[in-house]
Amino acid sequence: MSADFLETSLKYYCLKAGGKPGSSSSTATRSSPSCTPNGLVDVGEAAPAVAGGEKFAKNQKDLQELCRRRFFYRPAFDIYGGVAGFFTYGPPGCAVKNNLIRAWRQHFVIEEHLLEVEDTCIMQHPVLKASGHVDRFNDFMVKDVMDESKFFRADKLLEDVMEEKLKAPDLTEAQRQEYTSVRNQADAYSQQEIGEVFKQYSIKSPESGNDLSDPYEFNLMFPTPIGPGGYLQGYLRPETAQGIFLNYKFCCEQNSNRLPFGVAQVGRAFRNEIAPRAGLTRQREFTQAEIEYFVNPSNKAHPKFKNVESTVLTLFHSDAQLAAKDPIRMTIGEAVRSGLVNNETLGYFIVRTYLFLTGVGVDKDFIRFRQHLPTEMAHYAADCWDAEIFGSYGWLECVGIADRAAFDLNAHAKAAKCDLQYKETLEKPVQREVLLLTKASGVAIMKAFKKDGKMVKEWFDTLPQEELECIAKQIKNGSVDVEVEGSKFTVTPELLVLERKMEKQTVNAFTPGVIEPSFGIDRIFSSLMDHIYYSRPKDDSDEGKQVRGVLAFAASSAPYKCCILPLDQRISRDERYITYLTGFRSELSALGLSYTSDESGATIGRRYSRNDELGIPFAVTFDFDTMQDKSVTLRERDTMGQIRLPLDDVAQLLRNLCAGEDSWEAALTRRK
């Protein structure tokens, strides 16, 4: 690539942003960040390099083996050989995933006072046509020209090629910047651009070395006929968001017609991925948890932003990506004030996302927020940031937080001919100039188009002012073609006569803007497993070859809160043990604590290790002393420390430990 690649990339970025080199993409609510002479945002301090991340790749094989063996998850239809992109969660994995969703609901739905809906997984064609998914929900694909069964997603293949080039031992700084910039832009290139990059680097099929086809679009939705006749076209939904937009009007009514408010949905989404790989991180059926937070587009301040504005985050802004620079560390308050993050509501949800991820056990040192490049963002979006987590597959997008403006509501309002505007009653009426059809023009239109005349006139009468202004400019140059309810009509300048009038306005009508945090639950699950896994040295007495893996789940995320262990089978056969166990289980269940038990003949140490693999934070051991004084041993997973206490005290202590209302250190101190 040419030596002036950096300069070219920066100019390209600025042009796509709608400005010029040295200027930033701006919106009505975004102030311009200060820029250095080279155009990069001059805010924040350099983020320290990610240290210790190599352990994730090193542990990957052992962790995957553990997940399969203990049935956290396995390929779906495994006994038939499986199909790429589909997975089944086993009992412990299902429990962890449900705990993540429960924590998400507590963190967002409860604490942020959101409404929640559950919409259908099958959506009819007109819905996804209006949202743009039918026409634009595509990835670029290339295939092996000699073996058409080999398909590759173009942007991911390009990323892999650049990653390999970056590993070269004799890499120069100029090459590092070049390859890093290409990698960072991989999913932002147009079809023509990515084709040119493939030719420039002579990228071949990775499996055969054969030539690849030119990139072409592949729609990711699963089509499905609806009804026995199959005449109604439907699709498995590619995201949960559209179900929220379709029900915005009814949710607004439930919220007493007040803005701002948020609506959440958790459920399955389906995407026919070109080349599923990397475990749970790219599936064809997966779980999303999405929020659509509806705001006044002219006021995106958030009342609780002041509570989080001092939170320091690692931010990887678009300028830095294109220039192959490092992320920066800065407070979210600084980011919003400088214009790096578009508005307070977007910034608030970025911080809340960070707090959720760290709260469920993701290591804060391996979280960053990457801003979308202008070519990645939809034309209507004001700003978009991804929460990325570093793990065994490198940096992985797990959450997208986007300011989607009013695109979706406007699109559905137009397609469904439904008024989705928010009506805000003004304290004092105001005079407003409006553009209207003249009375004579309305009569002329109805006469000219005969049976369709009333429909065309009403269409002009209800057209938003900005669209009517646009038509008013076009009609000066001659006739205008308009489409009304699927039919096209040619309107001449003689027919369309507009006038401006002052109108008393008591209501301010507008389409709400939307801030959308979208969570990939399966990707968060996968990243969490990377971060909490570690292995212990084997005991001298342990002759097995198996690694002693441990999953250090936070108690809130663990599949089970405790494991019940009789010291050996003599205890498990004792009638007193059965009596004590029955009562203890009832106490745990009443407190909402999940548990498991292991009454096998293995040694107590081996059984401790088995349950450490499952990430169970505590173990309760019944022994011979229990039969005499009804006391048990409580063991903590990570320290392997133990305390002795009455069985009657254990359930409440476990409840307090799992709820974060007590600590293991404090419990140890009390029992000394």
C-alpha positions in Angstrom: 0.0 0.0 0.0 1.2 3.5 -0.7 3.3 5.4 1.8 0.7 8.1 2.1 -2.0 5.6 3.3 -2.4 7.4 6.7 -3.1 10.7 5.0 -5.5 9.1 2.5 -7.4 7.3 5.3 -7.8 10.4 7.3 -9.1 12.4 4.3 -11.4 9.5 3.4 -12.8 9.5 7.0 -13.4 13.2 6.9 -15.1 13.1 3.6 -17.4 10.3 4.7 -18.1 12.3 7.9 -19.4 15.1 5.7 -16.6 17.5 6.6 -13.0 18.2 5.6 -9.7 17.1 7.0 -9.3 18.4 10.5 -13.1 18.7 11.1 -15.4 16.3 12.9 -18.7 14.8 12.0 -21.3 16.9 13.7 -25.0 16.8 14.5 -27.4 19.2 16.0 -26.6 17.9 19.4 -22.9 17.3 19.0 -20.2 19.9 19.7 -17.0 19.8 17.7 -14.1 18.2 19.5 -10.8 20.1 19.6 -8.4 18.7 17.0 -4.7 18.6 16.6 -3.1 19.7 13.3 -3.3 16.1 12.0 -7.0 16.0 12.6 -7.0 13.6 15.6 -9.0 14.4 18.7 -6.8 16.0 21.3 -8.5 14.7 24.5 -7.8 12.0 27.1 -4.6 10.2 27.8 -3.2 7.1 26.1 -4.6 3.9 27.4 -2.0 1.4 28.8 -1.3 -1.6 26.7 -3.5 -4.7 27.4 -1.2 -6.9 29.6 -1.8 -10.5 30.4 -4.3 -11.1 27.6 -2.1 -13.9 26.2 -3.5 -16.2 28.9 -6.9 -16.4 27.2 -5.5 -17.9 24.0 -3.2 -20.2 26.1 -6.2 -21.5 28.1 -8.6 -21.7 25.2 -8.2 -25.4 24.5 -8.5 -26.5 28.1 -11.5 -24.3 28.6 -13.3 -25.6 25.5 -12.6 -29.2 26.6 -14.1 -28.4 30.1 -17.2 -26.7 28.6 -17.8 -29.8 26.4 -17.1 -32.4 29.1 -19.2 -30.7 31.8 -21.8 -29.8 29.2 -21.8 -26.0 29.6 -22.6 -26.1 25.9 -22.1 -28.4 22.9 -22.7 -28.2 19.2 -26.5 -28.7 18.5 -27.5 -32.0 16.9 -24.1 -33.4 18.1 -25.1 -37.0 17.7 -25.8 -36.3 14.0 -22.5 -34.5 13.5 -23.8 -31.0 14.2 -24.3 -27.9 12.0 -22.0 -24.9 12.2 -23.5 -21.9 14.0 -25.9 -23.8 16.3 -25.2 -24.7 20.0 -27.1 -26.3 22.8 -26.5 -25.1 26.4 -26.4 -27.9 29.0 -27.6 -27.6 32.6 -24.7 -25.5 34.0 -24.4 -23.3 30.9 -28.2 -22.7 30.8 -28.1 -21.7 34.5 -25.2 -19.3 33.9 -26.9 -17.7 30.9 -30.2 -17.3 32.8 -28.3 -15.7 35.6 -26.7 -13.2 33.2 -30.2 -12.4 31.8 -31.5 -12.1 35.3 -28.7 -9.7 36.3 -29.3 -7.7 33.0 -33.0 -7.3 33.9 -32.1 -6.2 37.4 -29.5 -3.7 36.2 -31.5 -2.2 33.4 -35.2 -3.1 33.5 -35.6 -2.7 37.2 -33.0 0.0 38.0 -33.8 2.1 34.9 -37.5 1.7 35.2 -37.9 0.2 31.7 -40.9 -1.4 30.2 -40.5 -4.9 28.7 -42.2 -6.6 25.8 -42.1 -10.0 24.2 -42.7 -10.0 20.5 -42.8 -12.8 17.9 -39.7 -14.4 16.4 -41.3 -14.5 13.0 -41.9 -11.2 11.3 -43.8 -10.5 8.1 -42.2 -9.1 5.0 -43.5 -5.5 5.1 -42.1 -4.9 8.5 -38.5 -5.9 7.5 -38.9 -4.2 4.2 -39.7 -0.9 5.9 -36.8 -1.4 8.4 -34.3 -1.9 5.5 -33.4 -5.5 6.4 -34.9 -7.0 3.2 -32.7 -4.7 1.0 -29.7 -3.9 3.1 -29.1 -6.6 5.8 -26.2 -8.0 3.9 -22.6 -9.1 4.4 -20.1 -9.3 1.6 -19.1 -12.9 0.7 -16.4 -14.4 -1.5 -16.0 -18.0 -2.6 -13.3 -20.3 -3.8 -13.6 -20.2 -7.6 -12.5 -23.8 -7.9 -14.6 -25.1 -5.0 -17.9 -23.3 -4.7 -18.7 -25.1 -1.5 -16.1 -22.9 0.2 -17.6 -19.6 1.3 -15.9 -16.8 3.3 -17.2 -13.6 4.8 -15.0 -11.0 3.2 -14.4 -8.6 6.1 -13.5 -11.4 8.5 -11.1 -13.0 6.0 -9.5 -9.6 5.5 -9.1 -9.2 9.2 -7.4 -12.6 9.5 -5.0 -11.8 6.6 -4.1 -8.5 8.3 -3.6 -10.2 11.7 -1.2 -12.7 10.1 0.8 -9.8 8.4 1.0 -8.1 11.8 2.8 -11.1 13.3 5.7 -10.8 10.8 9.0 -10.5 12.8 10.5 -7.9 10.4 7.4 -5.6 10.4 8.2 -1.9 10.0 6.3 0.8 11.7 4.8 2.0 8.4 3.6 -1.5 7.7 2.2 -1.9 11.2 0.1 1.3 10.7 -1.0 0.2 7.2 -2.1 -3.3 8.2 -3.8 -2.1 11.4 -5.7 0.6 9.5 -6.9 -1.9 6.9 -7.9 -4.4 9.7 -9.8 -1.7 11.5 -11.7 -0.7 8.4 -12.5 -4.2 7.2 -16.2 -4.1 7.9 -16.5 -0.5 6.8 -15.4 -0.9 3.2 -18.0 -0.7 0.4 -18.3 -3.7 -2.0 -16.0 -2.1 -4.6 -13.4 -1.0 -2.0 -13.1 -4.4 -0.3 -12.7 -6.0 -3.7 -9.9 -3.6 -4.5 -8.2 -4.4 -1.2 -8.4 -8.1 -1.9 -6.7 -7.6 -5.2 -4.1 -5.3 -3.8 -3.0 -7.9 -1.2 -3.6 -10.9 -3.6 -5.8 -12.6 -1.0 -6.5 -16.3 -1.8 -8.7 -19.0 -0.5 -7.1 -19.9 2.9 -7.8 -23.6 2.6 -6.8 -24.2 -1.0 -4.8 -21.2 -2.1 -7.2 -20.8 -5.1 -8.4 -17.5 -6.4 -11.5 -15.9 -4.8 -14.5 -14.5 -6.5 -15.3 -10.8 -6.4 -17.2 -9.9 -3.2 -21.0 -10.0 -3.5 -23.9 -9.4 -1.2 -25.5 -12.1 0.8 -28.7 -11.4 2.8 -28.5 -12.8 6.3 -32.2 -13.4 7.0 -33.9 -16.8 7.2 -37.0 -16.6 5.0 -40.0 -18.6 6.0 -43.5 -18.9 4.5 -46.5 -18.1 6.8 -49.6 -20.2 6.6 -50.4 -23.5 4.9 -50.5 -21.9 1.5 -47.2 -20.2 1.9 -48.5 -17.1 0.2 -47.5 -14.7 3.1 -43.7 -14.1 3.2 -42.1 -14.0 6.6 -38.6 -14.1 8.1 -37.1 -15.2 11.3 -36.3 -11.9 13.0 -32.7 -10.8 12.6 -32.9 -8.6 15.8 -35.3 -8.1 18.6 -35.4 -4.3 18.1 -38.1 -4.1 15.5 -40.6 -5.7 17.8 -40.1 -2.7 20.2 -40.5 -0.1 17.4 -43.7 -1.7 16.3 -45.1 -1.4 19.8 -43.7 2.0 20.6 -47.1 3.7 20.5 -48.7 1.3 22.9 -45.8 1.4 25.3 -45.9 5.2 25.3 -49.5 5.0 26.3 -48.5 2.6 29.1 -46.0 5.2 30.2 -48.7 7.9 30.5 -47.5 9.4 27.3 -44.3 10.8 28.8 -40.8 11.1 27.3 -38.1 9.9 27.8 -38.8 6.2 28.5 -37.2 2.9 27.5 -38.5 -0.4 26.3 -36.6 -3.7 26.6 -36.8 -7.1 25.0 -34.9 -10.3 25.6 -35.2 -13.1 23.1 -33.9 -15.1 20.2 -32.6 -13.6 16.9 -31.5 -15.4 13.8 -28.9 -14.6 11.2 -27.8 -17.0 8.4 -24.1 -16.4 9.0 -21.8 -17.0 6.0 -19.0 -18.7 7.9 -19.9 -19.4 11.6 -16.8 -20.0 13.7 -15.1 -19.1 17.0 -17.5 -21.0 19.2 -20.4 -19.1 20.6 -19.2 -15.8 19.2 -20.9 -16.1 15.7 -24.0 -18.2 15.8 -27.0 -18.5 13.5 -29.4 -18.5 16.4 -28.5 -16.5 19.5 -30.0 -14.4 22.3 -30.2 -10.7 22.3 -31.2 -8.3 25.1 -32.0 -4.9 23.6 -33.2 -1.5 24.9 -34.8 1.2 22.8 -34.7 4.4 24.9 -37.0 7.1 23.3 -35.9 10.7 23.7 -36.8 14.2 22.5 -34.3 14.5 19.6 -33.6 18.2 20.6 -32.9 17.3 24.2 -30.7 14.2 24.8 -29.6 15.2 28.3 -30.0 12.5 31.0 -31.0 13.3 34.6 -28.6 10.7 36.0 -25.6 11.5 33.9 -24.1 13.6 36.6 -23.9 10.4 38.8 -21.6 8.6 36.2 -19.7 11.5 34.5 -16.5 10.8 36.5 -16.3 7.2 35.4 -13.1 6.6 33.5 -13.3 4.4 30.4 -11.0 3.2 27.6 -12.3 4.8 24.4 -11.1 3.9 20.9 -12.4 6.7 18.7 -12.7 6.6 15.0 -9.8 9.0 14.3 -7.4 6.8 16.3 -8.5 3.6 14.5 -7.9 5.1 11.0 -4.5 6.4 12.1 -3.5 3.1 13.7 -3.2 4.9 17.1 -4.0 3.5 20.5 -7.2 4.0 22.5 -7.4 6.7 25.2 -8.5 6.8 28.8 -10.9 9.6 29.8 -14.0 10.2 31.8 -17.3 9.9 30.1 -18.0 13.5 31.2 -15.0 14.8 29.3 -16.0 12.6 26.3 -19.5 14.1 26.1 -18.3 17.7 26.7 -15.7 17.4 24.0 -18.2 16.0 21.5 -16.4 12.6 21.3 -19.5 11.0 22.5 -22.6 12.6 21.0 -24.9 13.2 24.0 -25.5 12.5 27.6 -28.0 9.7 27.2 -25.6 7.8 24.9 -22.8 8.4 27.4 -25.0 7.3 30.3 -25.8 4.0 28.7 -22.1 3.4 27.8 -21.3 3.7 31.5 -24.2 1.5 32.6 -23.1 -1.1 30.1 -19.6 -1.0 31.6 -20.9 -1.4 35.1 -23.1 -4.3 34.0 -20.2 -6.2 32.4 -17.9 -5.7 35.3 -20.7 -6.6 37.7 -21.2 -10.0 36.2 -17.5 -10.8 36.3 -15.9 -9.4 33.1 -12.4 -8.1 33.9 -12.4 -4.3 33.6 -8.9 -4.2 32.2 -10.1 -6.0 29.1 -13.0 -3.8 28.2 -12.9 -0.9 25.7 -15.5 1.1 23.8 -14.8 1.4 20.1 -16.5 4.1 18.0 -17.9 3.1 14.6 -16.1 4.5 11.6 -18.3 6.8 9.6 -18.5 4.2 6.8 -19.8 1.6 9.4 -22.6 3.8 10.7 -25.9 4.0 9.0 -26.5 7.4 7.3 -29.2 8.3 9.9 -27.1 7.4 13.0 -25.7 10.2 15.1 -23.0 8.1 16.9 -22.3 4.4 17.6 -20.0 2.7 20.1 -19.3 -1.0 20.7 -18.4 -2.5 24.0 -15.5 -4.8 23.1 -14.1 -7.5 25.4 -10.6 -9.0 24.9 -10.5 -12.7 25.1 -9.3 -15.9 23.4 -10.5 -14.5 20.0 -9.0 -11.1 20.5 -11.2 -8.0 20.7 -14.9 -9.1 20.4 -17.9 -6.8 20.0 -20.4 -7.8 22.7 -22.6 -4.7 23.0 -23.6 -2.1 20.5 -24.7 1.3 21.9 -26.1 3.5 19.1 -28.0 6.8 18.6 -30.3 5.6 15.8 -32.1 9.0 15.6 -35.7 8.6 14.4 -35.1 6.4 11.4 -37.0 3.3 12.5 -40.2 5.0 13.8 -40.3 7.2 10.7 -39.9 4.2 8.4 -42.7 2.2 10.1 -45.0 5.2 10.3 -44.6 5.8 6.6 -45.0 2.1 5.6 -47.9 1.3 8.0 -49.5 4.7 7.5 -49.6 5.1 11.2 -48.9 8.3 13.2 -46.0 7.5 15.5 -45.2 11.1 16.4 -45.1 12.2 20.0 -47.4 15.1 20.9 -46.0 17.5 23.5 -48.5 20.0 24.9 -46.9 23.5 25.0 -47.2 25.6 28.1 -47.8 28.7 25.9 -49.1 28.5 22.4 -46.7 29.7 19.7 -47.2 31.1 16.2 -45.6 28.9 13.5 -45.3 29.3 9.8 -46.5 26.2 7.9 -46.6 25.3 4.2 -50.0 24.1 3.0 -52.0 23.2 -0.2 -54.2 26.0 -1.2 -57.9 25.3 -1.2 -58.1 25.6 -5.0 -55.1 23.3 -5.4 -56.8 20.6 -3.3 -59.9 20.8 -5.4 -57.8 20.7 -8.6 -55.9 17.6 -7.5 -59.1 15.7 -6.6 -60.6 16.5 -10.0 -57.4 15.6 -11.9 -56.9 12.2 -10.3 -60.6 11.4 -10.2 -61.2 8.3 -7.9 -57.7 8.6 -6.5 -57.9 12.3 -6.1 -59.0 12.3 -2.4 -56.2 9.9 -1.5 -53.6 12.0 -3.2 -54.9 15.3 -1.6 -54.9 13.7 1.9 -51.4 12.4 1.2 -50.2 16.0 0.6 -52.2 17.3 3.6 -50.5 14.8 6.0 -47.0 15.0 4.5 -44.4 16.2 7.1 -43.3 19.8 6.6 -39.7 18.9 5.7 -40.9 16.6 2.9 -43.4 19.1 1.6 -40.7 21.8 1.6 -38.5 19.4 -0.5 -41.4 18.9 -3.0 -41.9 22.6 -3.1 -38.4 23.1 -4.3 -38.6 20.3 -6.9 -41.9 21.5 -8.4 -40.3 24.8 -9.4 -38.3 22.8 -12.0 -41.2 21.0 -13.4 -43.6 18.1 -12.7 -42.9 15.8 -9.7 -43.6 12.1 -9.4 -45.0 10.9 -6.1 -45.9 7.5 -4.8 -49.1 7.1 -2.8 -50.2 3.7 -1.5 -48.1 1.9 -4.1 -49.4 3.9 -7.1 -47.4 6.6 -8.9 -48.8 10.0 -9.8 -47.3 12.9 -11.8 -48.2 16.3 -10.3 -47.7 19.3 -12.4 -46.8 22.8 -11.2 -50.3 24.0 -12.2 -51.9 21.4 -9.9 -49.6 21.8 -6.9 -49.9 25.3 -5.5 -48.7 25.9 -2.0 -49.0 28.8 0.4 -47.5 29.8 3.7 -49.7 30.6 6.7 -49.1 31.5 10.3 -50.7 28.9 12.5 -51.3 28.9 16.2 -49.6 25.9 17.7 -50.5 24.4 21.0 -48.8 21.0 20.5 -45.3 20.3 19.4 -45.3 17.1 17.4 -42.1 15.2 16.7 -40.8 11.7 16.1 -38.7 10.6 19.1 -35.1 9.8 18.7 -33.7 6.4 19.9 -30.7 5.4 21.9 -30.2 1.7 21.5 -28.0 -0.5 23.7 -28.0 -4.0 22.1 -26.4 -6.9 24.1 -25.2 -10.2 22.7 -25.8 -12.5 25.7 -23.9 -15.4 24.2 -20.8 -13.3 23.4 -20.9 -11.9 26.9 -21.2 -15.5 28.2 -18.2 -16.6 26.1 -16.0 -13.6 27.2 -16.9 -14.2 30.8 -15.8 -17.8 30.6 -12.4 -16.6 29.2 -12.0 -14.2 32.0 -12.9 -16.4 35.0 -11.1 -19.6 34.0 -7.8 -20.6 35.6 -6.0 -23.8 36.4 -4.5 -25.1 39.6 -1.3 -27.1 40.0 -2.0 -30.8 40.4 -1.6 -32.4 43.8 1.4 -34.8 44.1 -1.1 -37.6 44.7 -3.0 -36.8 41.5 -1.9 -39.2 38.8 -4.5 -38.1 36.2 -3.5 -36.1 33.2 -6.5 -33.8 33.3 -5.9 -30.1 34.1 -7.5 -29.0 37.4 -9.5 -26.2 35.9 -11.5 -23.7 37.9 -14.3 -21.3 36.9 -14.2 -18.3 39.3 -17.8 -17.2 38.7 -19.1 -14.4 40.8 -21.7 -16.0 43.1 -24.5 -14.1 41.3 -23.5 -15.7 37.9 -22.6 -19.2 39.2 -24.8 -22.1 37.9 -25.2 -23.4 41.5 -24.5 -21.5 44.7 -23.3 -24.5 46.7 -22.6 -28.2 46.4 -23.6 -30.6 49.1 -21.1 -33.4 49.8 -21.2 -36.3 52.3 -17.6 -37.1 53.4 -18.1 -40.7 52.1 -20.8 -43.2 51.4 -21.1 -44.3 55.0 -22.4 -40.8 55.7 -24.8 -40.8 52.7 -26.3 -44.0 54.0 -26.9 -42.7 57.5 -30.6 -41.9 58.2 -29.6 -38.8 60.2 -27.8 -37.4 57.1 -31.0 -37.9 55.0 -33.1 -36.1 57.6 -30.6 -33.2 57.9 -30.2 -33.0 54.1 -34.0 -32.8 53.5 -34.3 -29.9 55.9 -31.2 -28.1 54.5 -32.4 -28.4 50.9 -35.8 -26.9 51.9 -34.0 -24.0 53.5 -31.9 -23.4 50.4 -34.9 -23.6 48.1 -36.9 -21.2 50.2 -34.0 -18.6 50.0 -33.9 -19.1 46.2 -30.4 -20.7 46.2 -29.7 -23.3 43.6 -27.5 -26.3 44.7 -26.2 -29.6 43.5 -24.9 -32.7 45.4 -22.2 -35.3 44.8 -22.7 -38.6 46.7 -20.3 -40.6 44.5 -17.5 -42.7 45.9 -14.7 -40.4 44.8 -12.4 -38.8 47.4 -13.6 -35.5 48.9 -10.7 -33.7 47.2 -11.6 -35.1 43.8 -15.2 -34.0 44.4 -14.1 -30.5 45.4 -12.2 -30.3 42.1 -15.2 -31.5 40.1 -17.3 -28.7 41.5 -14.6 -26.1 41.1 -14.8 -26.9 37.4 -18.5 -26.0 37.5 -17.6 -22.7 39.2 -19.7 -23.5 42.4 -18.5 -21.0 44.9 -19.2 -23.0 48.1 -19.3 -26.6 49.2 -21.0 -27.9 52.3 -19.5 -31.1 53.7 -21.4 -33.5 56.0 -19.0 -35.7 58.1 -19.1 -38.0 61.2 -19.1 -35.0 63.5 -22.2 -33.7 61.8 -24.0 -36.8 62.9 -23.1 -35.9 66.5 -23.4 -32.1 66.8 -25.1 -31.1 63.5 -22.2 -28.9 62.4 -20.8 -28.9 58.9 -17.7 -27.7 57.0 -18.2 -24.8 54.6 -15.5 -24.5 51.9 -14.9 -21.5 49.6 -13.8 -22.3 46.0 -11.0 -19.8 45.2 -9.2 -19.6 48.6 -10.0 -23.3 49.4 -10.5 -22.0 53.0 -12.9 -23.7 55.3 -14.9 -22.9 58.4 -16.9 -25.0 60.8 -20.4 -23.9 61.7 -23.8 -25.2 62.7 -25.9 -26.5 59.8 -28.8 -24.3 60.9 -26.6 -21.2 60.1 -25.4 -22.2 56.7 -28.3 -21.4 54.4 -28.7 -17.8 55.7 -24.9 -17.3 55.5 -24.8 -18.6 51.9 -27.7 -16.3 51.0 -25.8 -13.2 52.4 -22.6 -14.2 50.7 -24.2 -14.7 47.3 -26.1 -11.4 47.7 -22.9 -9.5 48.5 -24.2 -8.6 51.9 -21.4 -10.5 53.6 -17.9 -11.5 52.7 -15.9 -14.7 53.1 -13.1 -12.8 54.9 -15.6 -11.5 57.5 -17.1 -15.0 57.9 -13.6 -16.4 58.5 -12.9 -13.8 61.1 -16.1 -14.4 63.0 -15.4 -18.2 63.2 -11.9 -17.9 64.5 
